Amino acid sequence: MNPKVIITCAVTGSGDTVDKHPAIPVSPEQIANSALEAASAGAAIVHCHVRNLETGKGTRDVTLYREVMERIRAKNTDVIVNFTAGMGGDLMIGDGETPREFDEDNTDLVGPVERLLHVAELKPEICTLDCGSLNFGDSHSVVIQTPIQLREQAKLIRSYGVKPEMEIFDSGNLWFAKQMCTEELIDEPPMFQLCLGIPWGAPVNTQTMAYMVGELPSNAVWAGFGIGRWQMPMVAQAILLGGHVRVGLEDNLYLDKGVYASNASLTERATEIIRLLGAQVATADEARDILGMKRS
């Protein structure tokens, strides 16, 4: 068990949650304020998506990312900002016998450079690198990240001076992430995020997390999370297995059954679990030391 546990708060995500919770952060001001509240509650890292102001859906708009960054940094220069780079790999294939007739409204496929425009321009300390393709839920949605694309993204992220957080959605993702480490595309120590419970990736249970942890490189710094009601059980599980944790409204909307959460309340619950298990919550600078990062 780590004596110092890093909390990442995933503030809003890009999923269809706006109509499922009364206060999902949508505007840059709301996202930044919620990130700041999570930081005050103990999050060393805030993981941020941005959303279209009219539809609430996820977007790659660099202008919105800039506003989020500026608003966070105007009030907090300590917290580590982690921007998603997961947008840009979404393919919605056509129905029935016409799979090549893609649903253009829900397909967003771009190359590595365009996918990382906000990272190149704004230089967050961390950005995500989703390490493989995945059937995403029960629709025709497929998330596409080919090995060639991922290698190119890893090279670009390094050239921007940003640390990649390799997001792992199943065992094949982990295998390829380790291959990128072997090819020295990822600076040490490599940072892994084990993502459990997203249909149809890795199931959320103790055995799956323990298996993935056993497959990690010996020098890995890792965190793990479960979605929905499994968020807090997986906080405890990750701590006991020697990892760090992620909470937030991207992955879970409720603090307790029937009680809507906020990013601050989920972070507070995670800090309580960490302390009850005998560890301490890492500060942002302690997180930088653990991750081998210099303050930007």
Buried (B, 14 or more C-beta within 10 A) or exposed (E): EBEBBBBBBBBBBBBEBBEEBEBBBBBBEBBBBBBBBBBBBBBBBBBBBBBEEEEBBBBBBBEBBBBBBEBBEEEBEEBBBBBBBBBBBBBBBEEEEEEEEBBEEEBBEBEBEEBBBBBBEBBBBBBBBBBBBBBBBEEBBBBBBEEEBBBBBBEBBBEBEBBBBBBBBBBBBBEBBBBBBEEEBBBEBBBBBBBBBBEEBBBBBEEBBEBBBEBBBEEBBBBBBBBEEBBBBBBBBBBBBEBBBBBBBBBBBBBEEEEBBBBBBBBBBBBBBBEEEEBEBBBBEBBBEBBBBEEE
